[in-house]
């Protein structure tokens, strides 16, 4: 029998489970050798969540090859590597069955070519989705507590370095942030500020040129005033201030004045 091996790991799950792509591949390749399966191809998605299949290129390539009848089964280390969505699991397996392709799991020892295997697959799929939802709920609770304690959820902010779970002022970048605010108050034009920053050789935190939108993101970031934002609410942060509240609020009023008649994706914040 010819099989396709599918392996996946997200950064978070890899840390939790300690089962890397290389480890999954070794186990599954050895399993195929033991059972004398022919490996058509190894499909690997790295650093991608299992909550859906739309963003997984290797997964989609595997389905296309299944449609072309290039193998008879898909072998995974564990069902959670295949998907954590019950809907995606059932829909994908229904599609595979149209091509006479079975789904096999090394860890759970089921084979969807049998009725009992399909029952086991569906039960495990429900459990996998439940686990994903519990994990997501725990992350939300942990983040809420983190923000309430003054920590920032953002770790990549111009003007700060992220050190030991807190934002610490970067001396050079903080001057750039102050320069951006000063330029905007003077010019009152996002495009004009972006052009001047680029002409002066400044780069964004990612090393890119400035655009009107990237300038707006900086000007609207209350992190610089010592606040953190989560779920639409403001919390006092532990980070030191780069821009005082008066300057920030004045800047927001200019932005609002220049934005009249245009819809904004995010509501501008005025701080107390």
N, C-alpha and C positions, 0 to 999 in steps of 0.2 A: 504494500500500500504506500502511496505517495502522500506525504503530509507537509503542511506548511507550519512552521513554528512561529508563534507570535509572542513577543515579549514586550513588556512596558514597565516603566517605573517613573513616578513623579518624584521630585526632590524631597518632599515631605515624607512620602511613604517609604522611599529608600532609606531615609534616616531612621524611621520607625521600625521597619522590618529587617533592614540590613541585608536585603537580597537584591543585589545589583543586576544590571542587564547581563553582564558577563557570567554571573553565577547562575541566573535563570537559563541562559543559553547552554552552559555546560551540562546542567542537569537534563535538559530536554534533548540535547544531542546524544548524550549517553543513553537515555531512555529509548531513543529511536534505534540506536545501534543494537541494544539488547533485544528489541522486538523486530529487528530487520526491516524497519520502515525506511523508505527513501525520502530524503529531505529535499523538497522542491526549492524552498527558500526560507531564510530567516527574516522575518519582518519585525523591526524594532522601532518603538516610539519612546524617546527619552525625554524626561522632564515634562510630561504631559499628563494632566489629570484624566481619571477614568470616568468622570461624570457624564461625558458624552463622547460621540465618535466623530463629530463634524470636524474637529481640529486635529485629527490624527492622520497624517499623510500615509504612514506605513499601513495603518489599519485599512484605509480606503484602497490602497494598492492591493492589499491582500484580498479584499472583496472583489475587486476587478478580476484578479487572477482566478478566484473561485468561480466567477461567472464564466470564465473561459475554460473551465474544467481542467485546470492545471494540476490539481491535487484532489484527494478524496477526504481529507480531514484536516482540521486545524487543531494543533496541540498547544496548550498553554500551561504554564507552571501552576497557575491558580486562577479561578474564575474572576477574581477581582482585577487581575491583569488584563482580562478581556474587556470588561466593563463593570461599572458600579451602578448602572441604571437598569432597572427592570425592563422598562420600555425598550431601550436599545438592545438589551439582551434578547428579548423575545423577537423583536423585529429583525435583528441580524440573523438569529438562528433560523427564523422562518425563511429568510432570504437564502441562507446557506443550504437549507433543505431543498429548495427549488433546484439547486445545482447538485444535489446528492452529495453534499459535503457535511460531514459530522464534526461536532466540537468535542474535543477530549481534554480533560484536565488531569495533569500529573498528580497534583496534591489531593484532589477530591476523588480521584479514581471513578469518574463517570464518563459515559460515552453516549452522546445524544442519538446514536443510531438505534438505541433501544428505548422502549416506553419508560422503563425505570430510570434510565439515564436522563431522559428529558424531564421527568419529575424531579430528580435530584438537582438538575440544572436550575429549574425554576425556583425551587426552595432556596438554593444557595444564592440565587440572584436577588431574592427579596432580602435576605440577610445582608448581602453586600451593600445594597442601597440603604438599608437601615443604618449600617455602620458609617456610611458616607455622610448621612444626614446628622448622625450623632456627633461625628467629628466636626462638621461645619458648625453645629450649634455650640460645641465646646470652644471653638475658635472665636466665635462672636462674643461669648461670655468672657473669655480670657482677654480679648482686645478691649472690651468695655472696662474691665478692671484695670487694665494697663493704662488706659487713657485717664481714668479717674484718679490714678496715682501720679499723674503728671508726665507720664512717658508718651512719646510720640509714636504713632504707628508708621510714620514716614521715616525711612532710613536714608533717603537720597534727596537731600534738599540743598540747593545752592546756598552757601553761607555757613553751612554746618558740616561737621564730620560726625559719623555715627560711631560712638565709642562706648562700649559696655552698656548697650541698650539705651543710650541717651544721646541727644544731639549736643554736640560741643562746637562752639564757634570756631570757624576757620577764618583766621585773620585776614587773609587775602580775599577770599570769596565774600566775606561780610562787607568789605569795602565796595565790592562790585555791586552787591545788593543795594547799598546806600546810594551808590552812583546812579543806579537804575531809577530809584524813587526820585532822586533829585532831578534827573533828566526829564522824567515824565511830568513832574510838577511844573517844570520850566516850559517844556514843549507841548504838553497836553495832547500828544499824538503817539499812539503805540508804534505806528510805522516809522515815524521819525526817530523814536528811541531805538528801535531795532536797527535802523540804518546806521545811526551814530555808533552804537555798540560794535557793530560789525566793522565799521571803518576804523575804529580804535583798536581792533584786534581781539576784542573780548570773545570768549566762547562760553557756551552753556555748560552745565555740570557734566553733560554727556560728551562735550567737545564739539557741539554743533554750532552753526551760526544762529543768531537770534532771529526770531520771527515776531510779528505783532502778537500772535497767540501766546508764544512762550514768554514774552514780556508781560502780558496780561496775567498769566498764571503766577508769576513772581509778585506782581503788584497786588494780587488778590489773596496772597497767602498769609493768613493771620499767625502762622508759626513765628514769623519775624517779630511779632509783638509779644511773644511769650504765651500764646494760646495754641491749643490743639483742637482739631475738629474731628468729630466722629458721629456718623449717623445724623448729620445736620445740627448737632449740638456742640457748644464750645466748652472747653475745659482748660483750666489754668495749667500751663505746662512747666516743666522743670528747666527748660532751656533758657539761656540768657537772651535778652532782647537785642535785636539789631536795629529795628525801627520802632520808634515810640508810637503810642496809640494815637496821638494827635496827628502825626504825619500820615499814619496809615488811614485814618478816617478821612482826612482831607483828600488823600489820593482817591479813595473810594467815591467821594462826592464828585470829583472831576470825571472819573470813569463813568459814573451814572449819568452825568450831564452830557457826556459825549456819546452815550449809548441810547439816548432818547429816540423812540420810534423803532428800535430794534429789539428783538426778543433775545434774552440772555439765557444760556443753559443753566447757569448757577446764579443764585441770588447773592448780591454783594453784601458783605458783612460790615457793619459798623460796631466798633467795640466800645465798651463803657470805660 
